[in-house]
């Protein structure tokens, strides 16, 4: 596809401070990770406090992903037509509001609304800030996106400990609120790289947009992201519960299981992930899917806590570069509407996150959480198979219009 829109606007809008924008990107993604993973670690506590069954606790996680899906989809599409800056500032405001509601209004409904707003903020922040960092470092987009996700890993890896580190977990959400508001203020005077093209005719834009949605590689990438997120959200939502209730681990071990998974992702993105531009990305992603399915099989097949802990951590290491590499590859392939492509692909992952936590929770109510989690082995294998097909598909295949 033509990359004329990106080139046009790169000439028009290159007057930005890459250091401040990098700082805003890394802090924004870090804060969102704190918000989403903090709630995942709190699931066992919220179940006791509000007397929740597994499936109702899973809905708290799904509320976050519903918000994320709405924002990353609409935010991505809107960013191809209006300035990203407005949407990013909105994201920081929503994160502040969501953290206050989740942390300080003590009802189940407040947990749902607060986590929904945190997810909504993440759709704007992680989605659009990821596009910003890739456009700042346009020659190394895979490296740039993996680097930004290192900060997601830092937030996700530290959140299980930080949320339990204070005299009450609500203080954790107060810190997120204040930090988000301060970053919003820093963002206000900044100029952001933009790619929307006001000069293009509406019919021309419609044709190009329609071509994107009938592009075979684009459609397969959407499905692959869905399978990836089924795997990741299955682990992230229920690993603490698996250790706390199935293995009857200590509170520290339940916390460490989730933190180590995200910590392994941090290591993977800061090592393997920074080298992705040197590999053929489609083959690279397929191999990582298969490796992760191997580790997940051993994490669940042996009924021993320490073995499960080791292999879940290894699965985090192998899965780490997949999400950013899928999206950086999409940014390179679909240049006419980068925000739309990024948003739709990421939204498919959020859709998986909406479905998987309560689905696994329902299976856990019927069987055990260990048996319920076995579904993530299948989704990882399916992701690997799908990317074997994507490797053979041209970026423009299937997009012809009569």
Helices and strands as residue ranges (DSSP letters): H 4-12, H 18-41, H 43-50, H 54-78, H 84-104, H 108-136, G 138-140, H 141-165, H 170-188, H 202-213, H 216-241, I 242-246, H 251-270, G 273-278, H 281-301, H 305-333, H 338-366, H 369-372, H 375-390
